[in-house]
Amino acid sequence: MKERWLRIGILAGVLLAICLIGRLVVRIWFDGETDAEERIALITLAAVGVVMAVLAVWWGRLRPMGVVIADLAGAAVAAGLVNVFAGPFVNGTTPAQIGAGDLFNAAWQYAAAAAGGGLLGLLLLIMVGKDYKSQSLK
C-alpha cells in the first residue's frame, strides 16, 4: 500500500510542479501580456496531458485498469485542488481576487487536460493490445 501512495504522491507533485512552473514563468517574464499568458497556460495544460498519457501507458501495462484509473485520478484531483486554490498565490493574487468564474474555468481546463491525457494513454494502450488484461489473457 505504501508503494501505491508513493506513486500517487509523486505524480501529484510532478503535476503540481508543472503548473507552478508555468505560473512562475508567466509572473516573471510575461506579466501583463495576455497572449503570452494564454500560450504558457496551454503549454502547461498540454504538459499535464502528456504526463498523464505517458504514465497511463506505463502503469497500464503493469496493473489492472481500475487501479491505474484510481491512481491517475487521485493524483490529478490532489494536484488540481492545490493548483486551483494555492496556485494564484504564486501569481501574487488570491483565489478571491480572481473570482469564482475564472477559478472554475481553470479547474475545468485542468480536469479536461488531465482526464484527456489519461484517457488517451489508456485507449492507445488498449488499442495495441499491451494492457494488463490483454497480456494476462494472452
C-alpha positions as CSV (number, residue, x, y, z in Angstrom):
1,M,0.0,0.0,0.0
2,K,2.9,2.3,0.7
3,E,4.2,2.0,-2.8
4,R,0.8,2.9,-4.2
5,W,0.5,6.1,-2.2
6,L,4.1,6.9,-3.0
7,R,3.5,6.8,-6.8
8,I,0.3,8.8,-6.4
9,G,2.1,11.4,-4.3
10,I,5.0,11.6,-6.8
11,L,2.6,12.1,-9.7
12,A,0.7,14.7,-7.9
13,G,3.9,16.5,-7.1
14,V,5.0,16.4,-10.7
15,L,1.7,17.7,-11.9
16,L,1.7,20.5,-9.4
17,A,5.3,21.4,-10.2
18,I,4.4,21.7,-13.9
19,C,1.5,24.1,-13.1
20,L,3.5,26.1,-10.6
21,I,6.4,26.5,-13.0
22,G,4.0,27.7,-15.7
23,R,2.6,30.3,-13.3
24,L,6.1,31.4,-12.3
25,V,7.2,31.8,-16.0
26,V,4.1,34.0,-16.6
27,R,4.8,36.1,-13.5
28,I,8.5,36.6,-14.1
29,W,8.7,37.0,-17.9
30,F,5.2,37.6,-19.3
31,D,3.3,39.6,-16.6
32,G,0.5,41.6,-18.3
33,E,0.9,40.1,-21.8
34,T,-2.4,38.2,-22.2
35,D,-1.4,36.4,-25.4
36,A,1.8,35.1,-23.9
37,E,0.0,34.1,-20.7
38,E,-2.6,32.1,-22.6
39,R,0.1,30.4,-24.6
40,I,2.0,29.4,-21.5
41,A,-1.2,28.2,-19.9
42,L,-1.9,26.0,-23.0
43,I,1.7,24.7,-22.9
44,T,1.3,23.9,-19.2
45,L,-2.0,22.0,-19.8
46,A,-0.5,20.1,-22.7
47,A,2.4,19.1,-20.5
48,V,-0.1,17.8,-17.8
49,G,-1.9,15.8,-20.5
50,V,1.3,14.3,-21.8
51,V,2.5,13.3,-18.3
52,M,-0.9,11.7,-17.7
53,A,-0.8,9.9,-21.0
54,V,2.7,8.5,-20.5
55,L,2.0,7.3,-17.0
56,A,-1.3,5.8,-18.2
57,V,0.6,3.7,-20.7
58,W,3.4,2.8,-18.3
59,W,1.2,1.9,-15.4
60,G,-1.5,0.3,-17.7
61,R,1.0,-2.4,-18.8
62,L,1.8,-3.4,-15.2
63,R,-1.5,-3.1,-13.3
64,P,-5.2,-3.7,-13.7
65,M,-7.2,-0.9,-15.3
66,G,-9.2,0.0,-12.2
67,V,-6.0,0.5,-10.2
68,V,-4.5,2.7,-12.9
69,I,-7.6,4.9,-13.2
70,A,-7.9,5.3,-9.5
71,D,-4.2,6.2,-9.1
72,L,-4.2,8.7,-12.0
73,A,-7.5,10.3,-10.8
74,G,-6.3,10.5,-7.2
75,A,-3.1,12.3,-8.2
76,A,-4.9,14.6,-10.7
77,V,-7.5,15.6,-8.1
78,A,-4.9,16.2,-5.4
79,A,-2.7,18.3,-7.6
80,G,-5.7,20.1,-9.2
81,L,-7.1,21.2,-5.8
82,V,-3.8,22.5,-4.7
83,N,-3.2,24.2,-8.0
84,V,-6.6,25.9,-8.1
85,F,-6.6,27.1,-4.5
86,A,-2.9,27.8,-3.8
87,G,-1.7,28.5,-7.4
88,P,-3.0,32.1,-7.5
89,F,-0.7,33.0,-4.6
90,V,2.3,32.2,-6.9
91,N,1.0,34.9,-9.3
92,G,0.7,37.4,-6.4
93,T,-3.1,37.3,-6.1
94,T,-5.6,35.2,-4.1
95,P,-8.4,32.9,-5.3
96,A,-10.9,35.5,-4.0
97,Q,-9.4,38.2,-6.2
98,I,-9.5,36.0,-9.3
99,G,-13.2,35.4,-8.9
100,A,-15.4,32.2,-8.9
101,G,-15.8,32.2,-12.7
102,D,-12.1,32.2,-13.5
103,L,-11.4,29.8,-10.7
104,F,-14.0,27.2,-12.0
105,N,-12.7,27.8,-15.6
106,A,-9.1,27.0,-14.5
107,A,-10.4,23.9,-12.6
108,W,-12.3,22.6,-15.6
109,Q,-9.4,23.2,-18.0
110,Y,-7.0,21.4,-15.7
111,A,-9.5,18.5,-15.3
112,A,-10.0,18.2,-19.0
113,A,-6.3,18.1,-19.7
114,A,-5.6,15.5,-17.0
115,A,-8.6,13.3,-17.9
116,G,-8.0,13.7,-21.6
117,G,-4.3,12.7,-21.3
118,G,-5.0,9.7,-19.1
119,L,-7.9,8.5,-21.3
120,L,-5.8,8.9,-24.5
121,G,-2.9,6.9,-23.0
122,L,-5.2,4.1,-21.8
123,L,-7.1,3.9,-25.1
124,L,-3.8,3.8,-27.1
125,L,-2.6,1.0,-24.8
126,I,-5.8,-1.0,-25.2
127,M,-5.7,-0.4,-29.0
128,V,-2.3,-2.0,-29.4
129,G,-3.2,-4.8,-27.0
130,K,-0.5,-4.2,-24.5
131,D,-2.7,-3.5,-21.4
132,Y,-2.6,-5.7,-18.3
133,K,-5.7,-7.6,-19.1
134,S,-4.8,-8.4,-22.7
135,Q,-1.3,-9.5,-21.7
136,S,-2.7,-11.8,-19.0
137,L,-5.3,-13.3,-21.4
138,K,-2.5,-14.0,-23.9
